[in-house]
């Protein structure tokens, strides 16, 4: 069995439509696929055709915990309740306001950037730093998207405010809606100092494998999951055809995600 439980479409910061992603997954022999767009479930309301590939409903939240940004994945057996979808819409609006503030800060730093003009060029309602990086490169404000991240959008230099959604709140929101909450690509360096507090939130799983960071050793996460009785998941964090791991080139199997699948 081949599975990829972390994939994005152009509904958030990917570059392919949900239909194109499903087609690629089918062609690549992916048996289980989770579309996990940032702050959006729209891909799962389009009636996507499924053949050999099982589609799992997913969403990714950007949250804050102890002054740092952390990502949280939520997985569902079907479309979650309307109350959850309304909460997702509120989080998405908060994300938009963070991008508005980032544009203001860039203007203050000497890069004239009108938020409404930026917004008019975007196909996604769920704006991310990746959209801003592409826009800065398109406007020749930087030489490349990578330079945009290096100068303005990454680490301590980032002009994007920290998300206001606390990680415990997002975890509770997923759990109360009947979903499976999973800590996405946990930071290895800070992992040992954070895991107790994250487990106390009610987190249900750890993303042990994330091929966006192919050098990351999954063993510490697998061992921690066993120690805390958590499930494990994994995926490519696929965004586009230029992604370091094209869809289907890497995958996780039942040995890693068997417990996860049994809960859905």
N, C-alpha and C positions, 0 to 999 in steps of 0.2 A: 504494500500500500504506500502510495506517495501522497504527502499532504503538504500544503503551504497555508499556514494560518495567519499570515500577516501580509496583506496585499492592499495597495491603494489604487484608486482610479482618479480620473480628472474631476470627479465630484469633490475631491479634496486636492491634494498636491501631486497626484499622479498625472500622467499625460495620455492615458488610454481610456476609452469609454468602458463602462462596466461590461458591455457586450463584447468589446475587443478583448478584455481581460479574460472573460469566460472562454472565448474562442481559443485564446493562446493556452489556457489551462487544459482544455480538451485536447488540443493538438500535442501538448507536451506530456500527456499521460498523467496529469494530476488527478488523483481520485477524490481528494477532499480539499476544498478551497474556502478560505474565509476572506471576504472583502471587508476591510477594517478602515474605512475612510475616517479622517479626523472630524469629529463632531457632526457626523452625518450618517443617516441610515438610508439615504435616497437611493443608493444602488439596489437596495433590497425591496424597493417599492415599484420596480420597473418590470416585474414579471419576467426576469431573465430565464431563457430556456436552459435547462440542464439535461445533459445526456449522461455520459459516464461520470461526470464530475459532480460530486455532492457539494452544494453551496451552503456554507454556514453564515448566518447573520452575525456581523461583527461591527464594532465601532472602536475608535481610539480617542481617548481623552488626553489632553495636556493639562497636568495638574501641578500643584505646588506642595512641597513637603519639606519642612525645616529649611526654608529659604532657597530651595533648589527646585528646578523643573524635573518632573518625572512623568512618564507616559503610562497610561493604564488602558488595557484592552478589555472590552466586554464582549462576551459571546452569548448567543441566544439560540434556542431551538427553533424559534420562528420570530416573526416581527414582535418586538416587545410592546408592552401596553402603551396606550396613548399618553398616559401621564409621564412615562419615561421619554417618549418622543418629544413632548413639550419641553422637558428639562434639557434634552439635547439641543433643541432650538435656542434655548436661553444661553447655553454654554457657547454655541456658535456665534451668537450676537456679541457675547463678551469677547470672543476671539477677534471679531471685526473691530471692536473698539480698541483692542490692543494694537492692531495694525494701524488704526488711525493715529494713535499716540506715537507709534514708531515713525510714521511719516512726519509727524510734527517734530520729533527729535532729530530726524535726518535733516529737515529744513533748518533747524537751529544750528546744526553742525556744518551747514554750508551747502547742502545738497537740496536744492529746491524741488520739493516733491509734493504734489497736490494729491490728497487722498482720493478725492472724487474721480480724478483722471486715472489714477491707478486702479480704482475699483471698476471703472468702465471697461478696462481691458481684460478683466478676469472672467473666466467661464465658471469658476467655482464660487459657491456661496460660503465655503469654509476656507477662509484665507489663512495662509501659513507663511513662515519665513521664507520658504522656497519660492512662493509667488513673488515676494518682495525682491528676492535675489534675482530672479529672472527679469523682473521689471527694471531693476537698476542696471542690469547688463544690457537690456534692450535699449535703454535710454542713454547708454554709453557713460553712465555715471561711474561705472567700474569696468574693468576689462573682462571680467568673467563672473559667473555666479559664485565660484569659489572665492574670488576676491571679495565679493559682497559679504559672504559669511565671515571671512577672515577679518575684515575691517569693521563690520557693523552688526553682524547678526549671530555671533557665536561667543559663548563664554561671557567673561566680565565686560567685554566691549559691546555687547548686544544692546541695540536701541529698543528692542521689543520688551515691554514690561513682562515681569513674571505673571503667569496665569493666576487668576484670583480663585480658581476652583481648588479647594483643598483636596489632597489625595484621599483622605478618609471619607469625605463627602461623596466623591465620585465612586469610591468602592462601595459604599452603602447604597448609592443610587442603583448601581448595577445589580448588586445582590438582592435588593428589595424588589427589583423588576424580574427576578427569576433567572438572572444571567450568571455567567461565570466570570469573575474578575481576575485578571492576570496582569502582573507587573511586567510591562514591556521593557525589553533590553535593559535589565538592571545594570547600574554602573558597578563594575567589578571592584574598582578602587575603594568605593564607599560602602560596598555591599554589606560587609560584616557589621558595620556600625549602624546600618539602617534596617536590617532584616527583622529584628525584634519589633520595632515600631510599626513596620509595614504589616507584619503578621497580625499584630494586635488590632489593626483596622478591620480585619476580616477578609483579607485578600485570600483568594482560593488557589492561585497558581503563579508560577514563574515562567517567563519566556526564556527557556534555557538555551535555545539556539536562535540566533538572529544573524542571517548571512549578510546583512548590511555591514556587519563587523566580523568578517571571516576569520580574523585572528583571535577572536574571543573564545576562550576555553569553556565549554558548557559544563564541565565536570563540577565546578564549585556550585553552580545553580542546581544541578541534578542532585548533588549530595544534600544541599540545603533543603530542597523540596522533600526529600525523603525524611530528613530530620524533623521538619515541621508539618509533615503529612499534607503537603501541597501537591497539586498536579503540575505537570510540565507541558509546555507547548513550544512551538518553533515555527519559523518562517523566514522568508527572504526580505521582508519589508520592501517588496517590489514597488517601483514607481513608474518606470518607463523602460523602453527598449535599450536605453543607454545605461541602465542600472548595472552595477557590478555583477549581479547575479540575475541573468535573464530568467523569466518565469519558466520553471520546469528544469532549470539547470542544477538546482539544489532543492532538496526537499527533506522533510522529516518523516519517520515511519511510525508504525504502531508501537514500537518499543518505547518511544518517547511520549506519544500522545494517546495511548490506549485508555488510560484512566480518564482523560479529558473527553474522549468520544463516548465513553460509557455514561457520562453525565448528561449528554445532549439527547 
